[in-house]
């Protein structure tokens, strides 16, 4: 098949996809509160002729659009949640909130889900025209930011019959991901003590705040005795009060613990648990552990990644114009100069002369219009994603597509301001084309699909998936506004 046909199908609906992405940008709903964003995507799926199932995996804002029947089952993954506190007016080259204290799409998820729907719809249309057998699915996955929605869906078997999954992420550069991610776990530790007058009767008090502080000190000493790649972050989410003349009877700290493998995270969690128990013993308080969520590391699949890279090179980077270049230049100039090209440098590491040349060319251009060399390193990137949980269940791979100015940091107002721009729309549509073409290859080439599945089996040999514990339910973080 001439894959240009896939590009034409998506471009023909480009205005509608841009409209949907902009609508979701305006809602800017955070983890597991994305009801209007979910409804917008469901409307789009129904327009494209997909059957829609709600409450997938018992997650209220998770859903699935499906067309066709039987195997192979090719899935496209989408997200649509925003970040708290990142409200920003669109199209400005300066920081200015649209809603003070409100949310914003600082990771481009308004684009992410729509491009995946476009890919699913294009593959469906080609299958109809060619009379191909199989099933196309779009998974609407909520709460990627701090909620691990996919991990809850995996735990409940939502991906059990999927033969392969494809996804993407908006970015400041264009490449196929050959890197892994860090597994993580997020846990509240809540300490309870006894209130007392801090001057008149301090001996009667038992300070929960002291316990939190001692726990944090214990974790600082633990850092020397875990693997170097581990990360331990925390936030004191409740210090117990504002009066220093009261022995605080309640305090709470939230920990996010990361490591390259899920098993390593589990070991670190067990050690942090013991530190919390020790802090409670030292202060004569009690501690309650409240497990929020976890996500697994990405299991790379080079077979799938090379398929995506081939299609990325076929379609190329987005066709940006002079207006895009001017907007990107203005945004580029607002980005922090220290470490400006650090992300690009990481992406081309190991690519030799081709990587060096790509990096030098990219430094001269504020637009992300070069395809970076594919490097199948499997090295964990700095962050985490619940795409990892899906990758333990079925062969999974993803691309990153340039939708923001070169060097734009993730989770920033610069990402939000670019989220409704023509530059972002062009990148979104290009990502849809690449994913649809890769989906077509997997749907029609049984040897390719089998090779990807065998690779996953081999990579998982001797490994054990660590799911979110039963009984833990999805929830957004405290303080997030919608």
Secondary structure as GFF3:
##gff-version 3
##sequence-region A 1 482
A	DSSP	alpha_helix	4	12	.	.	.	ID=ss1
A	DSSP	alpha_helix	14	27	.	.	.	ID=ss2
A	DSSP	alpha_helix	35	47	.	.	.	ID=ss3
A	DSSP	beta_strand	51	54	.	.	.	ID=ss4
A	DSSP	three_ten_helix	56	58	.	.	.	ID=ss5
A	DSSP	beta_strand	63	69	.	.	.	ID=ss6
A	DSSP	beta_strand	73	78	.	.	.	ID=ss7
A	DSSP	alpha_helix	109	130	.	.	.	ID=ss8
A	DSSP	beta_strand	134	140	.	.	.	ID=ss9
A	DSSP	alpha_helix	149	155	.	.	.	ID=ss10
A	DSSP	beta_strand	164	171	.	.	.	ID=ss11
A	DSSP	beta_strand	175	176	.	.	.	ID=ss12
A	DSSP	beta_strand	183	192	.	.	.	ID=ss13
A	DSSP	beta_strand	196	197	.	.	.	ID=ss14
A	DSSP	three_ten_helix	202	204	.	.	.	ID=ss15
A	DSSP	alpha_helix	208	222	.	.	.	ID=ss16
A	DSSP	three_ten_helix	223	225	.	.	.	ID=ss17
A	DSSP	beta_strand	231	238	.	.	.	ID=ss18
A	DSSP	beta_strand	246	247	.	.	.	ID=ss19
A	DSSP	beta_strand	250	259	.	.	.	ID=ss20
A	DSSP	alpha_helix	262	283	.	.	.	ID=ss21
A	DSSP	beta_strand	286	295	.	.	.	ID=ss22
A	DSSP	alpha_helix	302	315	.	.	.	ID=ss23
A	DSSP	alpha_helix	322	332	.	.	.	ID=ss24
A	DSSP	alpha_helix	342	348	.	.	.	ID=ss25
A	DSSP	alpha_helix	352	363	.	.	.	ID=ss26
A	DSSP	alpha_helix	387	391	.	.	.	ID=ss27
A	DSSP	beta_strand	395	402	.	.	.	ID=ss28
A	DSSP	alpha_helix	413	418	.	.	.	ID=ss29
A	DSSP	alpha_helix	422	444	.	.	.	ID=ss30
A	DSSP	alpha_helix	446	459	.	.	.	ID=ss31
###
